[in-house]
Amino acid sequence: MLKMISLSKWFLMPLALMVFAPSGKTMANSFSNVDVVFKGAGWLKSGMVMHSTDYLTGNGANDYNKNWMQDAGVLFTGIVSLNENFDAAFGLGAIQRHPLQGALVAPQDLDAAAKVKLSLNVFSTQSRLTWFPQGKTDYNHRFDFGLFPYKYDYDIKNLGLYLIRGAVYPGLLVSGFETKEMLGTANMLGARMQNRFGTYTQDIILTSETDLKPFYDFSALYVGTWKPTPLFELGAGVNFYHFLPVRPGATSPSEADGFDPSAEGVSQIPHRYNRVFASPRDTIVIPLADRENPFDSLLYTNYIWPSHKGIKLMGRFSINPQNLFPNSGILGKNDLKLYGEIGVLGVQDYPGIYDKIQERIPVMIGFNIPAFKILDVLALEVEYYGSQLVPDYRKLVSEGSPMPQTPWVNRNEPQTEVTSETDLFLQTPYDVDGDNLKWSLYFSKVLANHVRISGQVANDHFRPGGTPSGASFEPATTSISDWYWMLKLSYFF
């Protein structure tokens, strides 16, 4: 029987822990007898982009079609039981990646492929301290501090998790095959308080941004989950994204902070999104006698300055119909589960830039297809996102800007006479409606308790990151006909 405790107590406990924490000597005595359990895994992953439509990025070399992808990795994590109230976890991992080679249709492309170099990325799997205020036998209340994993919906295998992935402005989505959120490695830097009150669970999180610019800003999240029966559960949450900026001028650019509102992006074709940091709002006609240039007819007098700061909202559900009838023994425990999520990426409009909230609402639904214990999971996920923006991270990554990308990025106007140079560029703007629908089919199977085979066929938001010939900030799959596959063999203990 759960002991009822007022919510206010759980807001004050983190402060009490810091103020009344025992001295270093007392802590050392308390932690003199520790138990350590090591967990680890190693894997080999391979795949291929089977079809990619929108790949031309200036020099025409980032052709993802039939490009092989491969990486190998290893990780180790130590789970330390310090005493009856404290746990800690620490660990490291490393991934060796083989980048895509680009188009393989000409000798110069083969020469570029020969210059491909492996990259080695080292990361922390976890680095956290966990406090159980009522002891580890009571899992209803816990506090995590440091670098820790967090995922509010364990049914999701690829699409979704809108509250904790991607930026608000621009509202770009993130997904891919077994990303860190799916594997349970660290994705939050900060603190979390989790409480269970009967059928209701709450997570209150303060996290520092480490994935996207502007780095180190703090965001505050609240996630609630209600599971009245094993049949279904409901969840909702809010993320006050970048609401505690480290450098306010970087989070909310303005002319007063030294940003140039007239700075233009890489596209030479006029478009309202071609500005780097702001969008013109008000104009006046310049009298001919006052013009420095006879062709300058308009003067911009006011600008709209979007901010990285914004509010994300999330709602979700999960239904497990197996609880309605006795299991015949042929179905796996995850078969027939239906789940879904809806998000709102920014509740504030910016006129002329982010005008319609309905274009910032992604919706996904997933279904675990019966695999009859041949597979542990066979999950089909489908997503609709009616955004009218190019899913391109260039301005965010390169400039730290919350402005969207122009649909004419790295494109030319239609040419009456096509030359070898104009062949390198697409002649039409990015099709913002062609990427609205996404899908993913994922499977996994554990053998002999230590070997796992998993794979995915998908048209999602996977970003290969470019080839030796140039960087790319768009997904490899930008139309309904695009797709890729991945396979992975893992050993874990």
C-alpha positions as CSV (number, residue, x, y, z in Angstrom):
1,M,0.0,0.0,0.0
2,L,1.5,3.3,-1.1
3,K,2.1,5.8,1.7
4,M,0.4,9.0,0.6
5,I,2.8,12.0,0.8
6,S,2.0,15.6,-0.3
7,L,3.5,16.8,-3.6
8,S,5.1,19.8,-1.9
9,K,7.4,17.5,0.0
10,W,8.9,16.2,-3.2
11,F,9.7,19.7,-4.5
12,L,11.6,20.5,-1.3
13,M,13.6,17.3,-1.0
14,P,16.3,18.2,-3.6
15,L,17.0,21.4,-1.6
16,A,17.1,19.6,1.6
17,L,19.5,17.0,0.2
18,M,22.0,19.8,-0.7
19,V,21.6,21.7,2.6
20,F,21.6,18.8,5.0
21,A,23.8,16.4,3.2
22,P,26.3,14.7,5.5
23,S,30.0,15.7,5.5
24,G,32.5,14.1,3.2
25,K,33.9,11.9,6.0
26,T,30.4,10.7,6.9
27,M,29.6,10.0,3.3
28,A,32.8,8.0,3.0
29,N,31.9,5.9,5.9
30,S,28.4,5.3,4.6
31,F,29.8,4.2,1.2
32,S,32.6,2.0,2.6
33,N,30.8,-1.2,1.5
34,V,29.8,-0.9,-2.2
35,D,28.6,-3.4,-4.7
36,V,29.4,-3.0,-8.4
37,V,27.6,-4.7,-11.3
38,F,29.0,-4.2,-14.8
39,K,26.9,-4.3,-17.9
40,G,28.1,-4.0,-21.4
41,A,27.5,-4.6,-25.1
42,G,29.2,-4.8,-28.4
43,W,27.7,-4.6,-31.9
44,L,28.1,-4.5,-35.7
45,K,25.6,-2.5,-37.7
46,S,25.3,-2.3,-41.5
47,G,22.7,-0.9,-43.9
48,M,22.1,0.9,-47.2
49,V,20.2,3.9,-48.5
50,M,18.1,2.3,-51.2
51,H,16.5,5.4,-52.7
52,S,17.2,9.1,-52.0
53,T,15.5,11.8,-54.1
54,D,16.7,15.2,-52.8
55,Y,20.5,14.8,-52.4
56,L,22.1,17.5,-54.6
57,T,23.9,19.9,-52.2
58,G,25.8,22.4,-54.3
59,N,28.5,20.2,-55.8
60,G,26.2,17.3,-56.7
61,A,28.3,14.7,-54.9
62,N,26.1,13.8,-51.9
63,D,24.2,11.1,-53.8
64,Y,23.0,8.7,-51.1
65,N,21.5,6.2,-53.5
66,K,22.9,2.6,-52.9
67,N,25.4,4.0,-50.3
68,W,26.6,1.5,-47.7
69,M,26.5,2.4,-44.0
70,Q,28.4,0.6,-41.3
71,D,29.6,1.1,-37.7
72,A,30.8,-1.0,-34.8
73,G,30.6,-0.1,-31.2
74,V,31.2,-1.2,-27.6
75,L,30.1,0.1,-24.2
76,F,30.5,-0.7,-20.6
77,T,28.6,0.7,-17.6
78,G,29.1,0.1,-13.9
79,I,26.1,0.2,-11.6
80,V,27.3,0.9,-8.1
81,S,25.1,0.3,-5.0
82,L,26.5,2.7,-2.4
83,N,24.1,2.0,0.4
84,E,20.4,1.5,0.9
85,N,19.6,5.0,-0.3
86,F,22.1,5.7,-3.1
87,D,23.0,4.2,-6.4
88,A,25.5,5.5,-9.0
89,A,26.3,4.6,-12.6
90,F,29.3,5.4,-14.8
91,G,30.4,4.1,-18.1
92,L,32.0,4.8,-21.5
93,G,31.3,3.7,-25.0
94,A,32.9,4.1,-28.4
95,I,31.6,3.9,-32.0
96,Q,33.7,3.5,-35.1
97,R,31.8,4.9,-38.1
98,H,32.4,4.5,-41.8
99,P,30.8,7.5,-43.6
100,L,28.9,7.3,-46.8
101,Q,31.0,7.5,-49.9
102,G,28.8,9.6,-52.2
103,A,28.0,9.0,-55.8
104,L,29.9,6.1,-57.5
105,V,29.4,6.9,-61.1
106,A,32.6,8.5,-62.3
107,P,36.4,8.1,-61.7
108,Q,36.5,11.3,-59.6
109,D,33.8,9.9,-57.4
110,L,35.8,6.7,-56.9
111,D,38.7,8.9,-56.0
112,A,36.7,10.7,-53.3
113,A,35.5,7.3,-52.0
114,A,39.1,6.2,-51.6
115,K,39.7,9.1,-49.3
116,V,37.0,8.0,-46.8
117,K,38.3,7.8,-43.3
118,L,36.9,6.0,-40.3
119,S,35.8,8.2,-37.4
120,L,35.9,7.2,-33.7
121,N,33.3,8.8,-31.3
122,V,33.7,8.2,-27.6
123,F,30.7,9.0,-25.3
124,S,29.5,8.5,-21.8
125,T,26.9,5.9,-21.3
126,Q,25.9,7.3,-17.9
127,S,27.4,9.4,-15.2
128,R,24.7,9.7,-12.5
129,L,23.9,9.6,-8.8
130,T,20.5,8.3,-7.8
131,W,18.9,8.9,-4.4
132,F,16.0,6.8,-3.1
133,P,14.8,8.8,-0.1
134,Q,12.8,6.0,1.4
135,G,15.3,3.2,0.5
136,K,15.7,1.1,-2.6
137,T,12.8,-1.2,-1.6
138,D,10.5,1.8,-2.3
139,Y,10.7,2.5,-6.0
140,N,7.9,5.1,-5.9
141,H,10.3,8.0,-5.4
142,R,13.7,8.7,-6.8
143,F,16.1,11.5,-7.8
144,D,18.6,11.3,-10.6
145,F,21.5,13.8,-10.8
146,G,24.1,14.0,-13.6
147,L,24.1,12.4,-17.1
148,F,21.3,9.8,-17.3
149,P,19.0,8.1,-19.8
150,Y,15.3,9.1,-20.0
151,K,12.5,8.0,-22.2
152,Y,8.8,8.6,-21.4
153,D,7.3,6.0,-23.8
154,Y,9.0,2.6,-24.0
155,D,6.6,1.4,-26.7
156,I,8.2,3.8,-29.3
157,K,10.9,2.3,-31.4
158,N,11.7,5.1,-33.9
159,L,9.3,7.9,-34.6
160,G,7.9,10.2,-31.9
161,L,9.3,11.4,-28.5
162,Y,8.6,14.9,-29.7
163,L,9.0,16.3,-26.2
164,I,12.7,15.4,-25.8
165,R,14.0,15.4,-29.4
166,G,14.6,18.2,-31.9
167,A,14.3,21.9,-31.8
168,V,11.2,24.1,-31.4
169,Y,12.0,26.9,-33.9
170,P,12.6,25.6,-36.5
171,G,10.4,22.6,-35.7
172,L,12.6,19.8,-37.0
173,L,12.0,16.2,-36.1
174,V,14.6,13.6,-35.1
175,S,14.5,9.8,-35.5
176,G,16.6,6.9,-36.8
177,F,17.6,3.3,-36.2
178,E,18.2,2.6,-32.5
179,T,19.2,6.2,-31.4
180,K,20.5,6.8,-27.9
181,E,16.9,7.4,-26.6
182,M,16.0,3.9,-27.8
183,L,19.0,2.2,-26.4
184,G,18.9,3.7,-22.9
185,T,22.2,5.5,-23.0
186,A,22.6,8.9,-21.5
187,N,20.5,11.7,-23.2
188,M,19.8,14.0,-20.3
189,L,22.3,16.2,-18.4
190,G,20.7,17.7,-15.3
191,A,18.3,16.4,-12.6
192,R,15.1,14.4,-12.5
193,M,12.6,13.8,-9.8
194,Q,10.2,10.8,-10.3
195,N,7.2,10.1,-8.0
196,R,4.5,7.4,-8.2
197,F,1.2,8.0,-6.6
198,G,-0.9,4.9,-7.1
199,T,-1.7,4.8,-10.8
200,Y,-0.1,8.2,-11.6
201,T,3.6,8.8,-12.2
202,Q,5.2,12.2,-12.6
203,D,8.7,13.2,-13.9
204,I,10.0,16.7,-13.2
205,I,13.3,17.3,-15.1
206,L,15.7,20.2,-15.4
207,T,18.1,19.5,-18.3
208,S,21.0,21.3,-20.0
209,E,21.1,21.3,-23.8
210,T,24.0,19.3,-25.2
211,D,22.7,18.3,-28.7
212,L,21.7,21.5,-30.5
213,K,22.7,25.2,-30.4
214,P,22.6,27.3,-28.3
215,F,24.4,24.8,-26.0
216,Y,24.0,24.6,-22.2
217,D,20.6,26.4,-22.0
218,F,18.4,24.8,-19.4
219,S,14.9,23.4,-20.2
220,A,12.3,22.4,-17.6
221,L,10.0,19.4,-18.3
222,Y,7.0,17.9,-16.7
223,V,5.7,14.5,-17.8
224,G,2.7,12.7,-16.3
225,T,1.6,9.2,-16.9
226,W,-1.7,7.6,-15.8
227,K,-2.1,3.8,-16.0
228,P,-5.4,2.8,-14.3
229,T,-5.3,-0.7,-15.7
230,P,-2.9,-3.0,-17.7
231,L,-5.2,-2.4,-20.7
232,F,-4.2,1.2,-21.4
233,E,-2.2,4.2,-20.3
234,L,-2.3,7.9,-21.0
235,G,0.4,10.4,-20.9
236,A,1.0,14.2,-21.3
237,G,3.8,16.6,-20.9
238,V,5.3,20.1,-21.4
239,N,8.8,21.2,-22.2
240,F,9.8,24.8,-21.5
241,Y,12.5,24.6,-24.0
242,H,15.6,26.9,-23.5
243,F,13.6,28.9,-20.9
244,L,16.7,29.4,-18.8
245,P,19.3,30.6,-21.3
246,V,23.0,30.8,-20.4
247,R,23.5,33.6,-22.9
248,P,20.1,35.3,-23.6
249,G,21.4,37.0,-26.7
250,A,22.3,33.7,-28.4
251,T,18.9,32.1,-27.4
252,S,16.9,35.1,-28.6
253,P,18.9,36.9,-31.3
254,S,18.3,40.6,-31.8
255,E,19.9,43.6,-33.4
256,A,20.7,44.9,-29.9
257,D,22.9,41.8,-29.4
258,G,24.9,42.5,-32.5
259,F,23.0,40.3,-35.0
260,D,22.6,41.7,-38.5
261,P,19.0,41.5,-39.7
262,S,20.0,41.9,-43.3
263,A,22.4,39.0,-43.3
264,E,21.4,36.5,-46.0
265,G,21.8,32.8,-46.3
266,V,23.5,30.6,-48.9
267,S,20.7,30.8,-51.4
268,Q,21.0,33.5,-54.1
269,I,17.3,33.2,-55.0
270,P,15.1,35.7,-53.2
271,H,12.8,34.1,-50.5
272,R,11.5,35.4,-47.2
273,Y,13.4,32.6,-45.4
274,N,16.7,33.5,-46.9
275,R,17.6,35.8,-44.0
276,V,19.8,34.3,-41.4
277,F,18.4,35.7,-38.2
278,A,15.3,37.8,-38.9
279,S,12.5,38.3,-41.4
280,P,11.4,41.8,-42.7
281,R,7.9,42.8,-41.5
282,D,7.3,46.5,-42.4
283,T,8.6,48.4,-45.5
284,I,8.3,51.9,-46.9
285,V,8.9,53.1,-50.5
286,I,12.1,55.1,-50.7
287,P,11.7,58.4,-52.8
288,L,13.8,58.2,-55.9
289,A,15.9,61.2,-54.9
290,D,16.9,59.5,-51.6
291,R,18.0,56.2,-53.1
292,E,21.7,55.3,-53.0
293,N,21.0,52.8,-55.7
294,P,18.3,53.5,-58.3
295,F,17.0,49.9,-58.0
296,D,16.5,50.1,-54.3
297,S,12.8,50.8,-53.9
298,L,12.0,49.5,-50.4
299,L,13.4,50.2,-47.0
300,Y,12.9,47.6,-44.3
301,T,11.9,49.3,-41.1
302,N,11.0,46.5,-38.8
303,Y,11.9,42.8,-38.4
304,I,10.5,39.7,-36.8
305,W,13.1,38.0,-34.6
306,P,12.3,34.3,-33.8
307,S,13.8,32.7,-30.7
308,H,15.0,29.3,-29.8
309,K,12.9,29.6,-26.7
310,G,9.5,27.9,-26.9
311,I,7.0,25.5,-25.4
312,K,6.6,21.9,-26.5
313,L,3.4,20.0,-25.7
314,M,2.9,16.2,-25.9
315,G,0.0,13.8,-25.4
316,R,0.1,10.0,-25.9
317,F,-1.7,6.7,-25.4
318,S,-1.1,3.0,-25.3
319,I,-3.6,0.1,-25.5
320,N,-2.7,-3.5,-24.9
321,P,-5.7,-5.6,-26.0
322,Q,-4.1,-8.9,-24.8
323,N,-5.5,-8.0,-21.4
324,L,-9.0,-8.4,-22.7
325,F,-8.6,-12.1,-23.3
326,P,-6.5,-15.0,-22.1
327,N,-3.2,-15.4,-23.9
328,S,-3.3,-18.6,-25.9
329,G,0.5,-18.9,-25.7
330,I,1.1,-18.2,-29.4
331,L,1.3,-14.4,-29.0
332,G,4.3,-12.5,-27.7
333,K,3.8,-10.2,-24.8
334,N,4.1,-7.1,-27.0
335,D,2.0,-8.3,-29.9
336,L,-1.2,-6.3,-30.8
337,K,-0.2,-3.3,-28.8
338,L,-1.4,0.0,-30.2
339,Y,0.2,3.3,-29.3
340,G,0.5,6.9,-30.5
341,E,1.7,10.4,-29.8
342,I,0.9,13.9,-30.8
343,G,3.1,17.0,-30.3
344,V,3.0,20.7,-30.5
345,L,6.4,22.3,-31.4
346,G,5.9,25.8,-30.2
347,V,2.7,27.5,-29.1
348,Q,3.8,31.0,-30.1
349,D,3.4,32.2,-33.7
350,Y,6.0,34.5,-35.4
351,P,4.2,36.3,-38.3
352,G,5.6,35.6,-41.7
353,I,7.9,32.8,-40.3
354,Y,6.0,30.4,-38.1
355,D,2.4,31.4,-38.8
356,K,0.2,28.4,-38.3
357,I,0.3,26.2,-35.2
358,Q,-1.3,23.3,-37.2
359,E,1.8,23.1,-39.2
360,R,3.8,22.5,-36.1
361,I,1.8,19.4,-34.9
362,P,3.3,16.0,-35.7
363,V,1.2,12.9,-35.1
364,M,2.4,9.3,-35.0
365,I,0.8,6.0,-34.4
366,G,2.4,2.6,-33.9
367,F,1.2,-1.0,-33.9
368,N,3.0,-4.2,-32.8
369,I,2.2,-6.7,-35.6
370,P,1.7,-10.2,-34.2
371,A,5.0,-12.0,-34.6
372,F,3.9,-15.2,-32.7
373,K,7.2,-15.3,-30.7
374,I,9.3,-15.7,-33.8
375,L,10.3,-12.1,-33.1
376,D,10.2,-10.2,-29.8
377,V,8.9,-7.0,-31.5
378,L,7.7,-6.2,-34.9
379,A,6.6,-2.6,-34.8
380,L,5.1,-0.6,-37.6
381,E,5.0,3.2,-37.0
382,V,3.5,5.9,-39.3
383,E,3.8,9.7,-38.8
384,Y,2.2,12.7,-40.4
385,Y,3.8,16.2,-40.0
386,G,2.3,18.9,-42.2
387,S,5.2,21.3,-41.8
388,Q,5.8,23.7,-44.7
389,L,9.5,24.1,-43.8
390,V,12.6,22.4,-45.2
391,P,13.9,19.9,-42.6
392,D,17.4,21.3,-42.9
393,Y,19.6,22.0,-39.8
394,R,22.1,24.2,-41.6
395,K,21.2,27.5,-40.0
396,L,20.8,26.0,-36.6
397,V,24.1,24.1,-36.7
398,S,26.2,26.6,-38.6
399,E,24.8,29.9,-37.5
400,G,22.9,29.1,-34.3
401,S,19.8,30.6,-35.9
402,P,16.1,29.8,-35.2
403,M,15.1,30.9,-38.7
404,P,13.9,28.2,-41.1
405,Q,15.7,27.3,-44.2
406,T,14.7,28.6,-47.7
407,P,13.3,25.9,-50.0
408,W,15.8,27.2,-52.6
409,V,18.8,26.2,-50.6
410,N,21.5,24.9,-53.0
411,R,19.2,25.2,-56.0
412,N,19.1,27.2,-59.3
413,E,16.2,28.8,-61.0
414,P,14.9,26.8,-64.0
415,Q,17.5,27.0,-66.8
416,T,16.6,27.3,-70.4
417,E,20.1,26.0,-71.3
418,V,21.4,23.2,-69.1
419,T,25.2,23.0,-68.7
420,S,27.4,20.7,-66.8
421,E,27.5,23.2,-64.0
422,T,23.7,23.7,-63.7
423,D,23.4,19.9,-63.7
424,L,24.8,20.0,-60.2
425,F,21.8,21.8,-58.8
426,L,18.1,21.0,-58.6
427,Q,16.0,23.3,-60.7
428,T,12.9,23.4,-58.4
429,P,12.4,24.4,-54.8
430,Y,12.3,21.7,-52.0
431,D,8.9,19.9,-52.0
432,V,7.7,20.8,-48.5
433,D,4.6,18.5,-48.9
434,G,6.5,15.5,-50.3
435,D,8.0,14.6,-46.9
436,N,4.8,14.9,-44.8
437,L,4.3,11.2,-44.4
438,K,6.9,9.0,-42.7
439,W,7.0,5.3,-41.8
440,S,9.1,2.7,-40.1
441,L,9.1,-1.1,-39.7
442,Y,11.3,-2.3,-36.8
443,F,12.1,-5.8,-35.5
444,S,14.2,-7.3,-32.8
445,K,14.9,-10.8,-31.4
446,V,17.0,-11.9,-28.4
447,L,18.7,-15.3,-28.6
448,A,20.3,-17.3,-25.7
449,N,19.7,-14.3,-23.4
450,H,22.8,-12.5,-24.7
451,V,22.6,-12.1,-28.5
452,R,20.3,-9.7,-30.1
453,I,19.4,-9.3,-33.8
454,S,17.5,-6.1,-34.8
455,G,16.7,-4.3,-38.0
456,Q,14.7,-1.5,-39.6
457,V,13.3,-0.5,-42.9
458,A,12.2,3.1,-42.9
459,N,11.4,6.4,-44.5
460,D,12.0,8.7,-41.5
461,H,14.2,11.6,-40.4
462,F,17.6,9.8,-40.5
463,R,20.4,12.2,-41.4
464,P,23.6,10.5,-42.7
465,G,25.5,13.8,-42.3
466,G,27.0,13.9,-45.8
467,T,29.9,12.3,-47.7
468,P,33.6,13.2,-48.1
469,S,32.5,15.5,-50.9
470,G,30.3,17.7,-48.6
471,A,28.1,18.0,-45.6
472,S,24.4,17.6,-45.7
473,F,21.8,18.8,-43.2
474,E,18.7,17.2,-44.7
475,P,17.3,13.7,-44.1
476,A,18.3,11.1,-46.7
477,T,14.6,10.4,-47.2
478,T,12.6,13.4,-48.4
479,S,9.9,11.9,-50.6
480,I,7.4,9.0,-50.2
481,S,9.5,6.9,-52.5
482,D,12.7,7.1,-50.4
483,W,13.8,4.4,-48.0
484,Y,16.8,2.7,-46.3
485,W,17.4,-0.5,-44.3
486,M,19.6,-1.4,-41.3
487,L,20.7,-4.6,-39.6
488,K,22.5,-5.0,-36.3
489,L,24.0,-7.9,-34.4
490,S,24.7,-7.3,-30.7
491,Y,26.1,-9.2,-27.8
492,F,25.2,-7.9,-24.3
493,F,25.7,-9.0,-20.7
